[in-house]
Amino acid sequence: MKGMSGYGKWVAGSKTKWITLLVWVALVGVLTMLWPSVNSQVANNASNLPEDSQSVRASVVAEREFPAGSGVPALLVWHRDGGIPEEDLVHITAVYSKLEQQPLMHQNFVPPLGKLPPQALQASLSEDRSTLVTPVLFDKTADSDQLGESLKSLKELVRTETGTDPSAAKPDSGDLSLRVSGPVGISVDATGLFKNADVSLLIATVILVLVFLLLIYRSPILALIPLVAVGFAYGVTSPVLGLMAREGWITVDSQAVSIMTVLLFGAGTDYCLFLISRFRQMLKVEENKGRALLSAISHSSGAIAMSGFTVVLALFALLLAKYGAYHRFAVPFSVSILIMGVASLTLVPALLAIFGRTSFFPFVPRTPQMEAERAKAKGRPVPQPQPARRKGIGYLVVSRPWAIVGITVILLGVLASFSSGIKFTYDILSSFPKTMESREGFDLIGKQFSPGELAPAKLMVDTEGLSGGEDLKSVLSSLSYVDVVSDPQQGAVNPKITAYDIEFKDNPYSIEAMDHIPALQATVESALTESGIENAQDKVWISGQTATQHDTKELGERDTDLIIPVVIGLITVLLLVYLRSVVATVYLVGTVILSFFSALGLGWIIIHYVLGADAIQGSIPLYSFVFLVALGEDYNIFMISNIWKKRKHMPLKQAIAEGVNETGSVITSAGLILAGTFAVLASLPIQVLVQFGIITAIGVLLDTFVVRPFLVPAITVLFGRLAFWPGKHQEISEASASDTQR
């Protein structure tokens, strides 16, 4: 208490409050001038797979042995209802002729279609002659922004050649339409979605937080204080992360920056409210605003620091991930929360010290004596203090703990049971709006050709010159899941390496296609072994998007299995240190885990049965778990720390009841704001963010309205003194508590 009061005087004293504010202003100004913003350092083409992944090793072989086909393909899907006439084919061959003569930026390879007569392309048309797919390959080193510029140049070339704008024509319009799909089109569209989401996400989040704060506190000044604090925190976070990215210490992408913004506003506002609510309470019993603020800091700063530290460590656990997207989230998320926590403990107290009671205008909290003096000065009757009555959720919980535990556990358990039926997908196209260009192109390919044509797999085999490899095409063609097998190609460096382009019958981004990769590998290895080739497992490589997605799935599952126990372990250790109670730590962690699976189950009910999605993105469980377990523990820490302090001078049941009631309003408002900020993600046209936003918002609401006010305090009542084991608990009787309060 004294230590915290001393720290409070340093940041929010009569003079030091201005110093604290000036330090933050100077810090933001200097860092903004010296270091780049994080948005200027995003890299959306960073590799997600380590170099020892099967698909990455295969791509190295493909690039060395088959350089003409080693680039990243953009599939140009040409379509005209009723059939593509010869005139269109003339334009298409002319486009490819110009691409050969004047390559686009980062263009790697184009097939020599410009040298063919237009009639030769007719053999490649779909069965109804309405659709043609032609490739353009780009360098693997080009990022999404660079590829996007190249596609703009390509579409401009097409417009000049055709005299129309096929990219703007609808596929069912009867005019020639062009849609760019394949890995390049998908990458460019994904980056564009996140770029467009940044501004709208920020605006929507700010408006939502502002509206919630105005509705809850009805004070314009108080509504702005958390937003100002978050703004300053972002002003420091952005250049710090920008410097780290520029120096190559970390890699950030647009998706990480988007979600980081939401996290800052949601969690940051929560930390501010924890202090603001305590300050408001103290102003009703303490006339001196300075002493009231110091007392609020003393009572809440420990819980705020512990809550922030819990989230920071949980997010840092993502550094253990091998999958790049998970790994890249760790530092931006944890650094932003760390800086926000510091702002909550320094800048927010300084702002509250500057504004004092005016922070809550027009509903200014005052002591009973101040209210009486104010009423006399205005000639109004003196308000009479209301007698304390034992009402509220807290007293309901302590009077019916068994019933409440039973009802809440059954409710959460039933919801959690639905999580076992969740189906997952790694198909990025399913996250796109149906009108997105790359998805429209893929739909045309799937309708007119084989879906596997979107992204063929390249199978490469070192036959060591043995004749057994010659029969491989027939073996591959006989596989039930293979649609088309190309003629064998000879390696440019090692002629003993033979390659086949394989088109699966399934969507190459689907789990069904991904499951074919190990089966395909095993089949080819078996064929080589039968031909007398030793160590066949080292002589087979499979590259392409399906192989990459298979490795993504395997690596993601490995990271999930590792990180979830680590996060649970870290939070358990922190709670043990903070609470010094094994029993309380166990049930606090257990209830949050139950809440997570309940959120996953209810989220699946909404996403699958209401919104009609067949599966959720495979990365969502890990992201949701890290956020929900860390953020859910925040509310438990804030409430339990209040109960722990109260039980030192009142009976435990009374401490629980009053602790629940006192923290109820602030945790409810904080939970609504945090859930609202995550729900903003559901307004974006990106299904992975919609699903993540829904599940995380549901989890926060379950923590706010079920776990924190009912389940946790009811369990604490049932354990009684054992809740503090092995810590000491001094039993205080009702009579002793009354004497103490007098």
C-alpha positions in Angstrom: 0.0 0.0 0.0 2.7 2.5 1.0 4.8 1.5 -1.9 2.0 2.0 -4.3 1.2 5.4 -2.8 4.8 6.4 -3.3 4.6 5.4 -6.9 1.3 7.3 -7.3 3.0 10.5 -6.0 5.7 10.1 -8.6 3.3 9.9 -11.6 0.2 11.8 -10.3 1.4 14.3 -7.7 0.4 18.0 -7.8 3.5 18.7 -9.9 4.6 15.4 -11.2 1.3 14.8 -13.1 2.4 17.5 -15.6 5.8 15.9 -15.9 4.2 12.5 -16.6 2.1 14.0 -19.3 5.0 15.9 -20.9 7.2 12.8 -20.8 4.5 10.9 -22.8 4.1 13.8 -25.3 7.8 14.0 -25.8 8.2 10.3 -26.1 5.6 10.0 -28.8 6.9 13.1 -30.7 10.6 12.0 -30.6 9.9 8.3 -31.5 7.6 9.3 -34.3 10.3 11.6 -35.8 13.2 9.1 -35.3 11.7 5.7 -36.1 9.3 4.5 -38.9 5.7 3.6 -38.2 4.9 -0.1 -38.1 2.5 0.2 -41.0 5.4 1.3 -43.3 7.3 -1.9 -42.4 4.7 -4.6 -43.1 5.9 -7.6 -45.1 2.9 -9.6 -46.4 5.0 -12.1 -48.3 7.0 -13.5 -45.3 7.3 -17.2 -45.3 5.2 -19.1 -42.9 7.0 -22.4 -43.1 10.6 -23.2 -41.9 13.2 -24.2 -44.4 13.2 -27.9 -43.3 9.5 -28.3 -44.2 8.9 -30.9 -47.0 7.1 -28.4 -49.3 9.9 -25.8 -48.8 12.6 -28.3 -49.6 10.6 -29.4 -52.7 10.3 -25.8 -53.9 14.1 -25.5 -53.8 14.4 -28.6 -56.0 11.7 -27.3 -58.3 13.4 -23.9 -58.7 16.8 -25.5 -59.4 15.6 -28.3 -61.8 12.5 -26.7 -63.4 13.1 -23.0 -63.4 10.5 -22.3 -66.1 7.8 -23.4 -63.8 9.2 -22.5 -60.5 7.6 -19.1 -60.1 4.3 -18.2 -58.4 1.4 -18.5 -60.9 -1.3 -16.0 -61.6 -4.1 -17.8 -63.4 -5.9 -15.6 -66.0 -9.4 -16.8 -66.2 -11.0 -15.6 -69.5 -14.7 -16.1 -69.8 -17.5 -15.2 -72.2 -21.0 -16.6 -71.9 -22.0 -18.4 -75.1 -18.4 -19.1 -76.1 -15.1 -17.3 -76.6 -14.9 -16.3 -80.3 -11.7 -16.3 -82.4 -11.5 -12.5 -82.1 -11.0 -12.8 -78.3 -8.3 -15.5 -78.8 -6.5 -13.1 -81.2 -6.4 -10.5 -78.4 -5.2 -13.1 -75.8 -2.3 -14.3 -78.0 -1.4 -10.6 -78.6 -1.3 -10.0 -74.9 1.1 -12.9 -74.4 3.2 -11.7 -77.3 3.7 -8.4 -75.6 4.3 -10.0 -72.2 7.2 -11.9 -73.8 8.6 -8.8 -75.5 8.1 -6.4 -72.5 7.8 -8.5 -69.3 6.0 -7.1 -66.3 7.9 -6.2 -63.2 8.8 -9.4 -61.3 7.5 -11.6 -64.2 9.2 -14.9 -64.1 7.9 -16.9 -67.1 5.0 -16.9 -69.6 4.1 -19.8 -71.9 4.8 -19.0 -75.6 1.1 -18.5 -76.4 2.0 -15.4 -78.4 3.8 -17.6 -81.0 0.8 -19.8 -81.5 -2.0 -19.2 -83.9 -5.3 -18.3 -82.1 -6.9 -21.5 -83.4 -4.4 -23.5 -81.3 -5.9 -22.1 -78.1 -9.3 -23.6 -78.9 -8.2 -27.0 -77.7 -7.6 -25.5 -74.3 -11.1 -24.0 -74.0 -13.7 -25.5 -71.6 -16.2 -28.0 -72.8 -18.8 -25.3 -73.5 -16.0 -23.2 -75.1 -16.8 -20.3 -72.7 -13.7 -20.3 -70.5 -9.9 -20.3 -71.0 -7.2 -20.4 -68.3 -3.7 -19.0 -69.1 -0.8 -18.6 -66.6 1.7 -15.9 -65.9 4.5 -16.8 -63.4 6.1 -14.3 -61.0 9.2 -14.2 -58.9 8.8 -15.8 -55.5 10.7 -12.9 -53.9 8.0 -10.4 -54.9 5.7 -9.3 -52.1 1.9 -8.8 -52.4 2.2 -5.1 -53.1 4.7 -5.6 -55.9 2.5 -8.4 -57.4 -0.5 -6.1 -57.1 1.3 -3.4 -59.2 2.3 -6.0 -61.8 -1.4 -7.1 -62.0 -2.5 -3.5 -62.5 0.0 -3.2 -65.4 -1.3 -6.5 -66.8 -4.9 -5.4 -66.7 -3.9 -2.1 -68.4 -2.2 -4.0 -71.1 -5.4 -6.1 -71.6 -7.5 -3.0 -71.7 -5.3 -1.4 -74.4 -5.3 -4.6 -76.5 -9.0 -5.4 -76.3 -10.3 -1.8 -76.2 -12.6 -2.9 -73.3 -12.2 -3.5 -69.6 -12.6 -7.3 -69.1 -11.7 -7.0 -65.4 -14.8 -4.8 -64.8 -17.1 -7.0 -66.9 -19.3 -9.4 -65.0 -18.9 -13.1 -65.9 -22.6 -13.4 -66.8 -22.8 -10.2 -68.8 -22.1 -11.8 -72.2 -18.9 -9.7 -72.6 -15.4 -11.0 -72.3 -14.4 -11.0 -68.6 -11.0 -11.5 -66.9 -10.5 -12.7 -63.4 -7.0 -13.2 -61.9 -6.9 -16.2 -59.6 -4.3 -18.7 -58.5 -1.7 -18.1 -55.7 -0.8 -14.6 -57.0 -4.4 -13.4 -57.3 -5.3 -14.9 -53.8 -2.2 -13.3 -52.2 -3.0 -9.8 -53.7 -6.7 -10.1 -52.7 -5.8 -11.1 -49.2 -3.5 -8.2 -48.7 -6.0 -5.8 -50.2 -8.7 -7.0 -47.8 -6.5 -6.3 -44.7 -5.3 -3.0 -46.1 -8.8 -1.8 -46.7 -9.8 -3.2 -43.3 -7.2 -1.1 -41.3 -8.9 2.3 -41.6 -12.5 1.0 -41.3 -11.5 -1.2 -38.3 -9.8 1.7 -36.5 -12.7 4.1 -37.1 -15.3 1.5 -36.1 -13.4 0.5 -32.9 -12.9 4.2 -31.8 -16.6 5.0 -32.3 -17.7 1.8 -30.5 -15.4 2.4 -27.5 -16.5 6.1 -27.3 -20.2 5.3 -27.5 -19.9 2.6 -24.8 -18.0 4.9 -22.5 -20.5 7.7 -23.0 -23.4 5.4 -22.3 -21.8 3.8 -19.2 -20.3 6.9 -17.6 -22.3 9.7 -19.3 -19.2 11.9 -19.1 -17.5 13.3 -22.3 -14.2 13.9 -20.5 -14.1 10.5 -18.9 -14.9 8.9 -22.3 -11.9 10.6 -23.9 -9.3 9.7 -21.2 -9.0 6.0 -22.1 -9.0 6.9 -25.8 -6.2 9.4 -25.3 -4.3 6.8 -23.3 -4.7 4.2 -26.1 -3.7 6.9 -28.6 -0.5 7.7 -26.7 0.2 4.0 -26.3 -0.2 3.4 -30.0 2.0 6.4 -30.7 4.8 4.7 -28.8 4.1 1.2 -30.0 4.0 1.9 -33.7 7.6 3.4 -33.9 9.0 0.8 -31.5 7.7 -2.0 -33.6 8.6 -0.1 -36.8 12.2 0.1 -35.6 12.3 -3.6 -34.7 10.9 -4.5 -38.1 13.3 -2.2 -40.0 16.3 -3.7 -38.2 15.1 -7.2 -39.0 14.5 -8.3 -35.4 10.8 -9.0 -36.1 8.5 -9.4 -39.1 5.0 -7.8 -39.1 2.1 -8.2 -41.5 -1.1 -6.4 -42.1 -3.2 -8.9 -40.3 -1.1 -8.6 -37.1 -1.3 -4.8 -37.2 -5.1 -4.9 -37.7 -5.7 -7.2 -34.7 -3.1 -5.4 -32.6 -5.2 -2.2 -33.0 -8.3 -4.0 -31.7 -6.4 -5.5 -28.8 -5.0 -2.1 -27.8 -8.4 -0.4 -27.7 -10.1 -3.4 -26.0 -7.6 -4.4 -23.4 -6.3 -0.9 -22.9 -9.7 0.6 -22.2 -10.2 -2.3 -19.6 -7.1 -1.4 -17.7 -8.1 2.3 -17.7 -11.5 1.4 -16.4 -10.1 -0.7 -13.5 -8.4 2.5 -12.2 -11.2 4.9 -13.1 -13.8 2.9 -11.3 -11.7 2.7 -8.1 -11.1 6.5 -8.3 -14.8 7.1 -8.6 -15.5 5.0 -5.5 -12.8 6.8 -3.4 -14.2 10.2 -4.4 -17.4 9.3 -2.7 -15.7 8.8 0.7 -12.6 11.1 0.3 -12.9 14.9 -0.1 -9.3 15.4 -1.2 -9.1 14.3 -4.8 -5.3 13.8 -4.5 -5.7 11.4 -1.6 -8.6 9.7 -3.4 -6.5 9.1 -6.4 -3.5 7.8 -4.5 -5.8 5.4 -2.7 -7.3 4.2 -6.0 -3.8 3.7 -7.4 -2.8 1.7 -4.3 -5.9 -0.6 -4.5 -5.9 -1.2 -8.3 -2.4 -0.8 -9.7 -1.3 -4.3 -8.5 -4.3 -6.0 -10.2 -3.7 -3.9 -13.4 0.0 -4.7 -13.5 -0.7 -8.4 -12.8 -3.4 -8.5 -15.5 -1.2 -6.8 -18.1 1.7 -9.0 -17.2 -0.4 -12.1 -17.6 -1.5 -11.1 -21.1 2.0 -10.1 -22.1 3.5 -13.5 -21.1 0.7 -15.4 -22.7 1.2 -13.6 -26.0 4.9 -14.0 -25.8 4.3 -17.8 -25.7 3.5 -17.5 -29.4 7.3 -17.1 -30.0 7.5 -20.8 -29.5 5.5 -21.3 -32.7 7.3 -22.6 -35.8 4.5 -21.4 -38.1 5.4 -17.9 -39.2 2.0 -16.3 -38.9 1.7 -17.4 -35.2 5.3 -16.4 -34.5 4.9 -12.9 -36.1 1.9 -12.1 -33.8 3.9 -12.6 -30.6 6.0 -9.5 -30.4 3.5 -6.9 -31.8 0.8 -8.1 -29.5 2.8 -8.4 -26.3 4.8 -5.2 -26.8 1.6 -3.2 -27.4 -0.1 -4.6 -24.2 3.1 -3.9 -22.3 3.2 -0.3 -23.4 -0.5 0.0 -22.8 -0.1 -1.3 -19.3 2.6 1.3 -18.6 0.3 4.0 -20.0 -2.6 2.8 -17.7 -0.3 3.0 -14.7 1.3 6.3 -15.5 -0.5 8.5 -18.0 -4.1 7.6 -16.9 -3.4 8.5 -13.3 -1.8 11.8 -14.4 -4.8 12.7 -16.6 -7.2 11.9 -13.7 -5.0 14.0 -11.4 -5.2 16.9 -13.9 -9.0 16.7 -14.3 -9.9 15.5 -10.8 -13.6 15.3 -10.1 -14.2 17.2 -13.4 -13.4 13.9 -15.1 -16.9 12.7 -14.3 -18.8 15.9 -15.2 -21.7 16.3 -15.2 -22.2 13.4 -12.8 -19.5 14.3 -10.3 -19.0 11.9 -7.4 -18.8 13.7 -4.0 -18.7 12.7 -0.3 -21.9 12.9 1.7 -20.6 16.0 3.4 -19.8 17.7 0.1 -23.3 16.7 -1.2 -24.9 18.2 2.0 -22.9 21.5 1.7 -23.7 21.7 -2.0 -27.4 21.2 -1.3 -27.4 23.9 1.4 -25.6 26.4 -0.9 -28.3 25.9 -3.6 -31.2 25.9 -1.1 -32.1 22.3 -1.6 -32.9 19.6 0.9 -29.9 17.7 2.2 -29.9 14.2 0.6 -30.2 11.5 3.2 -27.8 8.5 3.0 -29.4 5.3 2.0 -29.0 2.4 4.4 -26.8 -0.4 3.1 -29.0 -3.3 2.0 -27.8 -6.7 1.2 -28.7 -6.9 -2.5 -27.1 -7.7 -5.7 -25.5 -10.7 -7.4 -22.9 -11.0 -4.7 -25.4 -11.8 -2.0 -27.3 -14.1 -4.3 -24.1 -16.1 -5.0 -23.2 -16.5 -1.3 -26.8 -17.6 -0.5 -27.1 -20.2 -3.3 -23.6 -21.4 -4.2 -24.4 -25.0 -4.9 -27.3 -24.1 -7.3 -25.2 -21.5 -9.1 -22.2 -23.8 -9.6 -24.5 -26.6 -10.8 -26.4 -24.4 -13.3 -23.4 -22.6 -14.7 -21.3 -25.7 -15.0 -24.1 -27.5 -16.9 -24.7 -24.5 -19.1 -21.0 -24.1 -20.0 -20.5 -27.9 -20.3 -23.4 -28.2 -22.8 -22.0 -25.4 -24.9 -18.5 -26.8 -24.6 -19.7 -30.2 -25.9 -20.4 -28.6 -29.3 -16.7 -27.8 -29.7 -16.0 -31.5 -30.3 -18.0 -31.3 -33.6 -16.1 -28.4 -35.1 -14.7 -28.9 -38.6 -11.7 -27.0 -39.7 -10.5 -25.7 -43.0 -7.3 -24.2 -44.3 -8.8 -22.9 -47.5 -8.0 -19.2 -47.6 -10.5 -18.7 -50.5 -13.4 -19.6 -48.2 -12.5 -16.5 -46.2 -13.0 -14.2 -49.2 -16.3 -12.6 -50.2 -17.9 -14.4 -53.1 -17.5 -11.3 -55.3 -13.7 -11.2 -54.7 -11.8 -11.5 -58.0 -9.7 -14.5 -57.2 -12.7 -16.4 -55.7 -14.8 -15.6 -58.8 -11.9 -16.9 -61.0 -11.6 -20.1 -58.9 -15.4 -20.7 -59.1 -15.2 -20.5 -62.9 -12.2 -22.9 -62.9 -14.1 -25.3 -60.7 -17.2 -25.1 -62.8 -15.6 -25.3 -66.2 -12.5 -27.4 -65.5 -11.1 -29.5 -62.6 -10.7 -27.5 -59.4 -7.2 -28.9 -59.2 -6.2 -26.8 -62.1 -6.2 -23.8 -59.8 -2.9 -24.9 -58.1 -1.4 -28.2 -59.5 1.1 -30.1 -57.3 4.5 -30.8 -58.7 5.8 -34.2 -58.0 9.6 -34.6 -58.5 11.3 -38.0 -58.4 15.0 -39.0 -58.5 14.8 -42.2 -60.5 18.7 -42.6 -60.5 18.4 -43.5 -64.2 16.5 -46.8 -63.4 13.7 -47.8 -65.8 11.2 -48.2 -63.0 10.5 -44.5 -63.0 9.1 -44.7 -66.6 6.0 -46.4 -65.4 5.3 -43.7 -62.8 2.8 -41.8 -64.9 0.5 -44.7 -65.2 0.7 -45.4 -61.5 -0.2 -41.7 -60.7 -3.0 -41.7 -63.3 -4.6 -44.7 -61.6 -4.9 -43.0 -58.3 -8.6 -42.2 -57.4 -7.9 -38.7 -56.2 -5.8 -37.6 -59.2 -7.6 -36.0 -62.2 -4.7 -35.1 -64.6 -1.1 -36.1 -64.8 1.3 -34.2 -67.1 3.9 -35.8 -69.3 7.3 -36.2 -67.5 9.7 -33.4 -67.5 13.5 -33.8 -67.1 15.5 -31.8 -64.6 17.7 -29.0 -66.0 20.7 -29.8 -63.6 20.1 -33.4 -62.8 18.5 -35.2 -65.8 17.7 -38.2 -63.5 15.1 -36.1 -61.7 11.7 -36.4 -63.3 8.7 -34.1 -62.6 5.0 -34.5 -63.1 2.3 -31.8 -62.7 -0.6 -33.3 -60.9 -4.1 -31.9 -60.7 -6.3 -33.3 -57.9 -10.0 -33.8 -58.3 -10.6 -31.9 -55.1 -10.2 -28.2 -54.4 -6.4 -28.0 -53.9 -6.9 -25.8 -50.8 -9.3 -28.3 -49.1 -8.4 -30.6 -46.3 -9.4 -33.6 -48.6 -6.7 -32.5 -51.1 -4.1 -31.9 -48.3 -4.7 -35.4 -47.0 -3.7 -36.8 -50.4 -0.1 -35.4 -50.0 1.2 -38.1 -47.6 -0.7 -40.8 -49.5 0.8 -39.6 -52.8 4.3 -39.5 -51.2 3.9 -43.0 -49.8 2.7 -44.4 -53.2 5.6 -43.0 -55.1 8.1 -44.1 -52.5 6.7 -47.6 -52.6 7.0 -47.6 -56.5 10.6 -46.5 -56.3 11.5 -49.1 -53.7 10.0 -51.8 -55.9 12.1 -50.6 -58.7 15.2 -51.1 -56.6 15.9 -47.5 -55.6 17.2 -47.3 -52.0 16.3 -44.6 -49.5 13.2 -43.7 -51.6 12.0 -41.3 -48.9 14.9 -39.0 -49.8 14.2 -39.2 -53.6 10.6 -37.8 -53.6 9.6 -34.1 -53.4 6.1 -32.6 -53.7 5.8 -28.8 -54.1 2.8 -26.5 -54.8 0.0 -24.9 -52.8 -1.6 -28.2 -51.6 1.7 -29.4 -50.2 2.3 -26.1 -48.6 -1.2 -26.1 -47.0 -0.5 -29.7 -45.8 2.7 -28.5 -44.0 0.8 -25.5 -42.7 -1.9 -27.8 -41.1 0.8 -30.1 -39.6 2.8 -27.3 -38.2 -0.3 -25.4 -36.9 -1.4 -28.5 -35.0 2.2 -28.9 -33.6 2.2 -25.3 -32.4 -1.3 -25.6 -30.8 -0.4 -28.7 -28.9 2.8 -27.0 -27.6 1.6 -23.4 -26.9 -1.7 -24.1 -25.1 -0.1 -26.1 -22.3 2.7 -23.5 -22.0 0.1 -20.6 -21.7 -1.8 -22.6 -19.1 1.5 -23.2 -17.2 2.6 -19.6 -17.3 -0.8 -18.2 -16.1 -0.8 -20.9 -13.4 2.6 -19.9 -12.1 1.7 -16.1 -12.2 -1.5 -16.8 -10.2 0.3 -18.9 -7.7 2.8 -16.1 -7.1 0.1 -13.4 -6.9 -2.5 -15.2 -4.9 -0.3 -17.7 -3.0 -3.1 -20.2 -3.2 -3.0 -23.5 -5.0 -6.7 -24.1 -4.6 -7.8 -20.7 -6.0 -5.3 -21.0 -8.8 -6.6 -24.3 -9.9 -10.2 -23.3 -10.1 -9.5 -19.9 -11.6 -7.5 -21.5 -14.5 -10.1 -24.4 -14.8 -13.0 -22.0 -15.1 -11.3 -19.9 -17.8 -10.5 -23.1 -19.8 -14.1 -24.3 -19.5 -15.2 -20.8 -20.6 -12.9 -21.1 -23.7 -14.4 -24.4 -24.8 -17.9 -23.0 -24.2 -17.1 -20.0 -26.4 -15.7 -22.3 -29.1 -18.9 -24.4 -28.9 -21.3 -21.5 -29.0 -19.2 -19.9 -31.7 -19.5 -23.0 -33.8 -23.3 -23.1 -33.3 -23.5 -19.5 -34.6 -20.9 -19.8 -37.4 -22.2 -23.2 -38.6 -25.9 -23.4 -37.9 -26.8 -19.7 -38.2 -24.3 -18.3 -40.7 -24.0 -21.5 -42.7 -20.3 -22.0 -42.8 -19.1 -25.6 -43.2 -15.9 -25.2 -41.2 -13.9 -22.6 -39.4 -10.3 -21.6 -40.1 -7.7 -23.9 -38.5 -5.8 -21.1 -36.9 -8.7 -19.8 -34.8 -8.6 -22.2 -31.8 -5.0 -21.2 -30.9 -5.6 -17.4 -31.4 -8.8 -17.5 -29.5 -7.3 -19.6 -26.7 -4.4 -17.3 -26.1 -6.6 -14.2 -26.1 -9.5 -15.6 -24.0 -7.5 -17.4 -21.4 -5.2 -14.4 -20.8 -7.9 -11.7 -21.0 -10.4 -13.8 -19.1 -8.0 -14.2 -16.3 -7.8 -10.4 -16.1 -11.3 -10.1 -14.8 -10.8 -13.0 -12.3 -7.6 -11.3 -11.0 -9.4 -7.9 -10.6 -12.3 -9.5 -8.7 -10.4 -12.0 -6.6 -7.8 -9.3 -5.6 -10.7 -7.2 -4.3 -12.1 -10.2 -2.3 -8.7 -11.1 -1.0 -8.3 -7.6 0.4 -11.7 -7.4 1.9 -11.5 -10.7 3.7 -8.8 -9.3 5.9 -11.3 -7.1 7.8 -14.7 -8.9 7.2 -16.1 -12.4 7.1 -15.3 -14.3 3.9 -18.9 -14.5 2.6 -19.4 -10.8 3.1 -16.1 -10.2 1.4 -17.2 -12.3 -1.6 -20.6 -10.6 -1.8 -19.2 -7.1 -1.6 -16.3 -7.9 -3.8 -18.6 -9.2 -6.6 -20.9 -6.2 -6.2 -18.1 -3.6 -6.2 -16.3 -5.0 -9.2 -19.5 -5.9 -11.1 -20.2 -2.7 -12.8 -16.6 -2.0 -14.0 -16.0 -5.6 -15.2 -19.4 -5.6 -16.9 -18.6 -2.3 -18.7 -15.0 -3.5 -19.5 -16.3 -6.8 -20.8 -18.9 -5.2 -23.0 -16.2 -2.8 -24.5 -13.7 -5.7 -25.0 -16.3 -7.9 -26.6 -17.5 -5.1 -28.7 -14.1 -4.3 -30.1 -13.6 -8.0 -31.0 -17.1 -8.1 -32.5 -16.1 -5.2 -34.8 -13.9 -7.8 -36.6 -17.1 -9.6 -37.5 -18.2 -6.6 -39.6 -15.2 -7.1 -42.0 -15.5 -9.0 -45.3 -12.9 -11.6 -44.2 -14.3 -14.8 -42.8 -11.3 -15.7 -40.7 -11.6 -12.4 -38.9 -15.4 -12.7 -38.7 -15.0 -16.2 -37.0 -12.2 -15.0 -34.7 -14.2 -12.0 -33.7 -17.4 -14.0 -33.0 -15.7 -16.6 -30.9 -13.5 -14.2 -28.9 -16.4 -11.8 -28.3 -18.6 -14.7 -27.0 -15.8 -15.9 -24.8 -15.4 -12.4 -23.3 -19.1 -12.2 -22.7 -19.2 -15.6 -21.0 -16.4 -14.5 -18.7 -18.1 -11.3 -18.0 -21.6 -12.4 -17.3 -21.3 -16.1 -16.2 -17.8 -17.0 -15.0 -16.8 -13.9 -13.1 -20.1 -12.9 -11.3 -21.4 -16.4 -10.7 -19.2 -19.4 -11.1 -15.9 -18.2 -9.6 -17.3 -16.5 -6.4 -19.7 -19.5 -5.9 -16.8 -21.9 -6.0 -14.9 -19.7 -3.6 -17.9 -19.8 -1.2 -17.9 -23.6 -1.4 -14.2 -23.9 -0.7 -14.4 -21.4 2.1 -11.1 -21.2 4.0 -9.6 -23.9 1.7 -9.7 -21.4 -1.1 -6.6 -19.8 0.4 -4.6 -23.0 1.0 -1.7 -23.1 1.6 -1.9 -19.4 2.4 -3.3 -18.2 5.8 -6.8 -17.0 6.3 -7.8 -15.2 9.4 -11.4 -15.9 10.2 -13.3 -12.8 11.2 -16.8 -13.0 12.8 -19.7 -10.7 12.0 -19.3 -9.0 15.4 -15.7 -8.4 14.9 -16.4 -7.0 11.5 -19.0 -4.6 12.9 -16.6 -3.4 15.6 -13.9 -2.8 13.0 -16.2 -0.9 10.7 -17.3 1.3 13.7 
